[in-house]
């Protein structure tokens, strides 16, 4: 009884097909992992930028309001002096 080459459990075509499929699946898994990592970094960066904007607004808002009040007060004093 002789075995034909195509009836062997692991002939070169099957081995190449299995290797190709595993490489494609592995590549897709790595691409998905990197896309999830990139998405997480982008979303965290967006959250960080929003936090920085809110913090900057909290710090700068009183200074801007104080400058507006002082400017308004100084302009009011000048108007009273001219009148």
C-alpha positions in Angstrom: 0.0 0.0 0.0 1.6 3.2 -1.1 0.6 6.7 0.1 0.0 9.3 -2.5 1.7 12.7 -1.8 -1.6 14.6 -1.7 -3.1 12.3 0.8 -0.4 13.0 3.5 -1.7 14.9 6.5 0.8 17.8 6.0 1.8 18.2 2.5 3.4 21.5 1.4 0.2 23.1 0.1 -1.6 22.5 3.4 1.4 23.7 5.4 1.7 26.8 3.3 -2.1 27.4 3.6 -2.1 27.0 7.4 1.0 29.3 7.7 -0.7 31.9 5.4 -4.0 31.8 7.3 -2.2 32.1 10.7 -0.1 35.0 9.4 -3.1 36.8 8.2 -5.1 36.2 11.4 -2.0 37.3 13.5 -1.6 40.4 11.4 -5.2 41.3 11.8 -4.9 40.8 15.5 -1.8 43.0 15.7 -3.5 45.7 13.6 -6.6 45.6 15.8 -4.5 45.9 18.9 -2.6 48.9 17.5 -5.8 50.5 16.4 -7.3 50.1 19.8 -4.2 51.5 21.4 -4.2 54.5 19.0 -7.9 55.1 19.7 -7.3 55.0 23.4 -4.4 57.4 23.1 -6.4 59.8 21.0 -9.4 59.7 23.3 -7.2 60.2 26.3 -5.4 63.1 24.6 -8.8 64.7 23.8 -9.7 64.3 27.5 -6.4 65.8 28.5 -6.9 68.7 26.2 -10.4 69.3 27.5 -9.1 69.2 31.1 -6.3 71.6 30.2 -8.8 74.0 28.6 -11.1 73.8 31.6 -8.2 74.4 34.0 -6.9 77.2 32.0 -10.3 78.8 31.9 -10.6 78.5 35.7 -7.2 80.1 36.1 -7.6 82.9 33.5 -11.3 83.7 34.0 -10.8 85.6 37.3 -7.8 87.5 35.9 -9.8 88.5 32.8 -12.7 89.5 35.0 -10.4 91.5 37.3 -8.9 93.3 34.3 -12.3 94.1 32.9 -13.5 95.5 36.2 -10.3 97.5 36.7 -10.5 98.9 33.2 -14.2 99.7 33.6 -13.4 101.4 36.9 -10.5 103.4 35.4 -12.6 104.5 32.5 -15.4 105.5 34.9 -13.0 107.6 36.9 -11.7 109.3 33.7 -15.3 110.1 32.7 -16.0 111.6 36.1 -12.9 113.8 35.8 -13.8 115.1 32.4 -17.4 115.9 33.5 
